Amino acid sequence: MIQRIQTVFLFLATVFAGILFFTPVFSFTYGEELMKLSIFGVDNANEALQFSGTYSLPLLLITILIVAIPAVTIFMYKKRELQLKLSSLNIFLNAALCGLIFLYYASDVEKRVDIETVSYMFGTYIPLINMVLSVLAMRWIKKDIDLLKSVDRLR
């Protein structure tokens, strides 16, 4: 049913993932300019940096999946096992997004631009929040499965 507590967690995961479309992931200064990396690419990038449009394509695709999967999972309330699998897939995609941000993009920008510090912004921590929300949703889905199994034993 849609009024279950895991629906709230999945809805919040969808909302937080949607915020990624509007917030930058991290920022850095190059010369006098402040540049920000969002899931759409580097804002205010000049030609010297040579960031291509496909540079942030993996970020965009994973973010679209991170928004879509919890939204779809909410309406799969009759298929609880599938909800568990989709929630674990959501955790994996959020971990992949964290890995891309921290291990690839931040270090790649530091190498390309030759800067010393990268300032992480709120968008960096959204995948971590989504992982916690997905784990909480999985916990409540599992409780529903266990409750239904115990009721079936009584029949």
C-alpha positions as CSV (number, residue, x, y, z in Angstrom):
1,M,0.0,0.0,0.0
2,I,1.1,3.5,-0.7
3,Q,0.7,4.7,2.9
4,R,3.5,2.6,4.3
5,I,6.6,4.1,5.9
6,Q,9.0,2.8,3.2
7,T,7.0,4.8,0.7
8,V,8.1,8.0,2.6
9,F,11.7,6.9,2.5
10,L,11.5,6.1,-1.2
11,F,9.8,9.4,-1.9
12,L,12.4,11.3,0.0
13,A,15.1,9.4,-2.0
14,T,13.4,10.5,-5.2
15,V,13.2,14.1,-4.1
16,F,16.8,14.3,-3.0
17,A,18.0,12.7,-6.2
18,G,15.9,15.3,-8.1
19,I,17.7,18.0,-6.2
20,L,20.9,16.9,-8.0
21,F,19.6,18.4,-11.2
22,F,19.6,21.9,-9.6
23,T,22.7,21.8,-7.3
24,P,26.4,21.7,-8.2
25,V,28.4,18.7,-7.0
26,F,31.7,20.6,-6.3
27,S,33.4,23.8,-7.1
28,F,36.9,25.0,-7.8
29,T,38.7,28.1,-8.8
30,Y,40.6,28.4,-12.0
31,G,42.5,31.6,-12.1
32,E,40.0,34.3,-11.2
33,E,36.9,32.2,-12.1
34,L,34.8,30.1,-9.8
35,M,33.7,26.9,-11.7
36,K,31.2,24.4,-10.6
37,L,30.7,20.8,-11.7
38,S,27.1,19.7,-11.9
39,I,25.6,16.6,-13.4
40,F,25.3,18.5,-16.7
41,G,29.0,19.4,-16.8
42,V,31.3,22.2,-15.7
43,D,29.7,25.6,-15.6
44,N,31.8,28.6,-16.7
45,A,34.4,26.4,-18.4
46,N,36.6,28.2,-20.8
47,E,38.3,26.6,-23.8
48,A,41.6,26.1,-21.9
49,L,40.0,23.4,-19.8
50,Q,38.7,21.4,-22.8
51,F,35.8,19.7,-20.9
52,S,33.6,18.0,-23.5
53,G,29.9,17.5,-23.3
54,T,30.3,13.8,-22.8
55,Y,32.5,14.4,-19.8
56,S,29.5,14.4,-17.5
57,L,27.3,11.9,-19.4
58,P,27.8,9.1,-16.8
59,L,26.8,11.5,-14.0
60,L,23.6,12.4,-15.9
61,L,22.6,8.9,-16.7
62,I,23.2,7.5,-13.2
63,T,21.3,10.5,-11.8
64,I,18.3,9.8,-14.0
65,L,18.3,6.2,-12.9
66,I,18.6,7.3,-9.3
67,V,15.5,9.5,-9.7
68,A,13.5,6.9,-11.6
69,I,14.2,3.7,-9.6
70,P,12.7,4.9,-6.2
71,A,9.8,6.5,-8.0
72,V,9.0,3.2,-9.7
73,T,9.6,1.2,-6.6
74,I,6.9,3.2,-4.7
75,F,4.2,1.8,-7.0
76,M,5.5,-1.8,-6.8
77,Y,3.9,-2.2,-3.4
78,K,2.4,-5.6,-4.2
79,K,5.7,-7.0,-5.3
80,R,7.8,-6.6,-2.2
81,E,10.6,-8.9,-3.3
82,L,11.0,-6.7,-6.4
83,Q,11.0,-3.7,-4.2
84,L,13.9,-5.1,-2.2
85,K,15.9,-5.8,-5.4
86,L,15.2,-2.3,-6.8
87,S,16.2,-0.7,-3.5
88,S,19.4,-2.6,-3.5
89,L,20.0,-1.5,-7.1
90,N,19.4,2.1,-6.0
91,I,22.0,1.7,-3.3
92,F,24.5,0.3,-5.8
93,L,23.9,3.2,-8.2
94,N,24.3,5.8,-5.5
95,A,27.6,4.1,-4.5
96,A,28.7,4.2,-8.1
97,L,27.8,7.9,-8.3
98,C,29.8,8.6,-5.1
99,G,32.7,6.7,-6.6
100,L,32.5,8.7,-9.8
101,I,32.3,12.0,-7.9
102,F,35.0,11.4,-5.4
103,L,37.4,9.1,-7.2
104,Y,37.1,10.1,-10.8
105,Y,35.8,13.6,-11.4
106,A,37.3,15.4,-8.4
107,S,40.8,13.9,-9.0
108,D,40.5,14.4,-12.8
109,V,39.6,18.1,-12.3
110,E,42.5,18.5,-9.9
111,K,44.9,17.0,-12.5
112,R,43.6,18.9,-15.5
113,V,43.3,22.3,-13.9
114,D,46.2,21.9,-11.5
115,I,44.4,23.1,-8.5
116,E,45.0,22.1,-4.9
117,T,41.5,22.2,-3.4
118,V,38.1,21.2,-4.5
119,S,35.2,22.4,-2.5
120,Y,32.5,19.8,-2.2
121,M,29.0,21.1,-2.1
122,F,25.6,19.7,-1.1
123,G,25.2,17.7,-4.3
124,T,28.1,15.6,-3.3
125,Y,26.4,14.3,-0.2
126,I,23.0,13.6,-1.8
127,P,24.0,10.0,-2.9
128,L,25.0,9.3,0.7
129,I,21.7,10.5,2.0
130,N,19.9,8.4,-0.7
131,M,21.8,5.3,0.4
132,V,20.7,5.7,4.0
133,L,17.1,6.3,2.9
134,S,17.2,3.2,0.7
135,V,18.5,1.1,3.5
136,L,15.7,2.3,5.8
137,A,13.2,1.5,3.1
138,M,14.6,-2.0,2.6
139,R,14.4,-2.6,6.4
140,W,10.7,-1.7,6.4
141,I,10.0,-3.7,3.2
142,K,11.7,-6.7,4.9
143,K,9.5,-6.2,8.0
144,D,6.4,-6.3,5.7
145,I,7.6,-9.5,4.1
146,D,8.2,-11.1,7.4
147,L,4.8,-10.0,8.7
148,L,3.0,-11.5,5.7
149,K,4.9,-14.7,6.0
150,S,3.9,-15.0,9.7
151,V,0.3,-14.4,8.8
152,D,0.4,-17.0,6.1
153,R,1.7,-19.5,8.6
154,L,-1.3,-18.9,10.8
155,R,-3.8,-19.8,8.1
